[in-house]
Amino acid sequence: MNLNQPFSKKFIERFEIVVLEYFYYNKYHKFHIVPSFLEFTSTISYLPILSYTDIEYKDVQTLLKETKNFKYIVKVLNPNYKEFKQNDTVTMRLDISSHNFEYIMQNHIESRCRTYIRKSYKENLTLKKGNDKKLIVDFYTLYSKSMHTLGSPAYAIEFFNDLAHVLKDDVDFFICYKDEKPIYTTCILYDDNIAWSGWVGRDNNYSSSKAGYYLFSEAIKVASIQKKKTIFDFGRSGYLSGTYTFKKKFGAIPIKIDLITNMNKGKDIYSKYKFASMLWRYIPFKIANKLGNIIVRYLAEY
């Protein structure tokens, strides 16, 4: 099973509609012009927001011929990278091509994770999925608060409404409830072969319920059995981070994400924004949520 597939061109074209509706970026050839928040120069990004695109590693140099004198950023999967080190930016991928959850449980998911999954089904949890506005509100309540806790600016709820409007059946918001209270969530986008978990939120007061194991086991079932996808992508993590460890328990393997750029070389995105992230946590949530929607427009690497 080839786990190194990028997104399809068709998916990128549809996602680009959302980006342009939400951010109103100008374009330069295939790139989007991302203005700088503090500088007078702009950066061109092949496609902001996504962790990688439809560009394969072998085609990057051809794309870069269009950049001329711009500062540029291209995010691409690097299947040849094997010597992983702390905080390398990776995406975590699971082979679900069997379309059989029991097979996935026994052949990919770690023993301890299987135990947590079984435990979670005894916690009286319920799950809803779809892309109606009520679910998006429940998703956003958890997502925005989790982002503040992590020290990262959040996209506005309008961005996710736009995703639902443009992608239609190719986006699902999964929400796990405990006593009708939303406690864990993810937004999953579907491409031809890929189910990609792009955004996650959780209420840490319910960590003992193992809701994350319940939610992702259900999301894997939907992606594999109903949607007939072959890759479940848990999304971006820093190598050996806490989220990396969680995803690895499901049997997901790391694929390196290379940030091809002519600026700020030599520093991973997690180290670069470590201090800013720490400060962000001290801004009151309501203020941070309003500021975040403004700031993310200027973060080409985000």
Phi, psi and omega in degrees: 000125180277107180268006185261014184290135172279180173293158178282158178298321181297318179296316181298320179298320180288319180294325179298327177302317179295316181300314182290325177292324187275318187254343181057039177291147166277161181245150173227106190053237181271359186262159172255136181271112182261115181290155179268144181283326186242348183246171180264357179258159178249165176241139175261131181238135181300316171198110179295168174081304181293149180285337176202174187229214177265358182281130174272155185304321183292343184259002186296315184297326176296317179296322184291346177296340181275352190279335180050237185263010179286153160285136187225158175218130172228128178257127188214146174287137178241091183291346182274349184280124183234337184271072184291145176225165184312131176072006169306139178281119182228159166247145188253120189237139181241134176283114179241024186291346178290337184056032181220110187293324179297322176296316179299317179302312187279333187251347181235317187281134182295154184304313181296323178295320177300321178297316179295321179298312180297321178297320184296330180285354177258006186263011181057042176271151175233158184228138171234146177218154180151197179219029175282166188295326179296317179293322179296322177297315179296318176301311188293326178303315180284315183300311185295320179290323178295320179297320178296318178298322180284343182087033181232142176291146181256147170291155178286160180297333179299328178299316182286328173296321177296319177303313181297321182292317185277314186275340176053244185287356180264018170219135175231137171257114179264128178231127176261133183242145171235116184053044177069007177260127178292128184233345180204142184206157168209153174251123184243129176256142182247128173251190181306307183244352191246136165250118188245119176274102188269330184217141185225150174213151180204157174259109186294348177290347183246024184298330181292342180282350182057037184299327179298323179291321178295310184298312184288330175295321178291321179295322177295319177301314181297312182297317185280311189271312183278313185272346178060036175277161181249344180232128170254116182259114181284354178095182189284143174211161167276134182303129181073009176285176179297318180291326175301314182298318178300313183291325180297328179299333178279359181093007180288143179247150182280137169241125184294136171256118177267133174260097182277116185207162176250024178216154176050044181287152172091001182230125178289159186297329181289319178289322183300319185256016184300313182291316179299322179296319179297318180293323183301326181296337183272351176282132178308141188307311184297323178289316180299322182293323178287318179293322184303318181297332178280315187294320186300336179297335185258005183256092183295332182273352191293000000 
